[in-house]
Amino acid sequence: MRMGLIATSMLIAMVVPGVTLGADWFTSTAIEKIRQELGPGCQVSLKNIGQTVSGNNGLRQEQWFVKTCHGVEQYWVSYFPPRAFPDRTTDLEVQKVTGKAG
């Protein structure tokens, strides 16, 4: 039993950092895409996350409220895992929502 606990602990220790790095990659890449869209003079920062959708195939979609030089703007940021969506040209998509962002 003790060996099982040690093996489980080691597995968790190896997997958790990868999950954290994935989240950092997701956020930093999406922020960079928004920054490129708005231009180099526009400061961009994530204010808060609204709705989140996750699929059991790794799909991840988040509603973001982003502070920009134009005020708070709403975006949908989506990650499409290449294994589940092999025909997509990009695995990360950022779409601005038009209209009032709260």
Legacy VTK file of the C-alpha trace (Angstrom):
# vtk DataFile Version 3.0
C-alpha trace
ASCII
DATASET POLYDATA
POINTS 102 float
0.000 0.000 0.000
2.818 2.408 0.858
4.439 1.878 -2.569
1.105 2.678 -4.253
0.859 5.930 -2.320
4.423 6.882 -3.245
3.825 6.072 -6.917
0.604 8.123 -6.925
2.364 11.063 -5.262
5.167 10.934 -7.837
2.663 10.840 -10.699
0.834 13.880 -9.317
4.132 15.731 -8.873
4.999 15.088 -12.522
1.561 15.967 -13.961
0.637 19.098 -11.952
3.543 21.275 -13.209
2.580 20.427 -16.799
-0.993 21.532 -16.159
0.227 24.801 -14.653
2.557 25.468 -17.582
-0.320 24.759 -19.953
-2.485 27.359 -18.235
0.347 29.903 -18.387
0.857 29.194 -22.098
-2.904 29.520 -22.731
-3.127 32.889 -20.965
0.094 34.431 -22.245
-0.503 33.364 -25.854
-4.085 34.678 -25.861
-3.025 38.004 -24.297
-0.309 38.339 -26.936
-2.837 37.727 -29.740
-5.103 40.440 -28.310
-2.131 42.804 -27.939
-1.162 42.238 -31.591
-4.731 42.954 -32.707
-4.855 46.254 -30.784
-1.354 47.445 -31.627
1.861 47.965 -29.680
0.760 51.148 -27.908
-2.237 49.532 -26.220
-1.757 48.031 -22.760
-3.664 44.759 -22.273
-4.396 42.845 -19.077
-6.876 40.178 -18.077
-9.454 41.704 -15.709
-11.532 38.598 -14.997
-12.869 35.388 -16.473
-16.615 34.878 -16.881
-17.976 31.600 -18.197
-15.727 28.606 -18.785
-16.514 25.595 -20.962
-14.376 22.446 -20.855
-14.780 19.317 -22.934
-13.633 15.840 -22.025
-11.535 15.895 -25.213
-9.438 18.815 -23.886
-11.487 21.609 -25.500
-11.356 24.752 -23.390
-13.282 27.970 -23.942
-13.268 30.983 -21.632
-15.112 34.281 -21.653
-12.546 36.959 -20.864
-13.009 40.563 -19.825
-9.809 42.364 -20.801
-8.662 45.866 -19.828
-7.380 47.650 -22.924
-6.642 51.200 -23.958
-10.251 51.286 -25.237
-11.756 50.215 -21.888
-12.928 46.744 -20.901
-13.523 44.480 -23.883
-14.972 40.970 -24.023
-13.294 38.035 -25.783
-13.837 34.309 -26.138
-10.570 32.408 -25.924
-10.661 28.808 -27.145
-8.115 26.005 -27.074
-8.616 23.122 -29.496
-6.265 20.212 -28.655
-4.509 19.064 -31.834
-5.226 15.392 -31.073
-8.977 16.030 -30.932
-9.007 18.639 -33.740
-6.245 17.577 -36.163
-7.626 19.549 -39.127
-7.488 22.985 -37.464
-4.776 25.390 -38.610
-4.331 26.787 -35.084
-4.978 25.349 -31.648
-5.711 28.712 -29.976
-8.428 31.077 -31.181
-9.289 34.521 -29.813
-12.556 36.200 -30.842
-13.609 39.679 -29.785
-17.257 40.048 -28.790
-18.840 43.217 -30.122
-21.168 45.220 -27.931
-21.056 46.212 -24.274
-18.644 44.251 -22.103
-19.555 44.568 -18.409
LINES 1 103
102 0 1 2 3 4 5 6 7 8 9 10 11 12 13 14 15 16 17 18 19 20 21 22 23 24 25 26 27 28 29 30 31 32 33 34 35 36 37 38 39 40 41 42 43 44 45 46 47 48 49 50 51 52 53 54 55 56 57 58 59 60 61 62 63 64 65 66 67 68 69 70 71 72 73 74 75 76 77 78 79 80 81 82 83 84 85 86 87 88 89 90 91 92 93 94 95 96 97 98 99 100 101
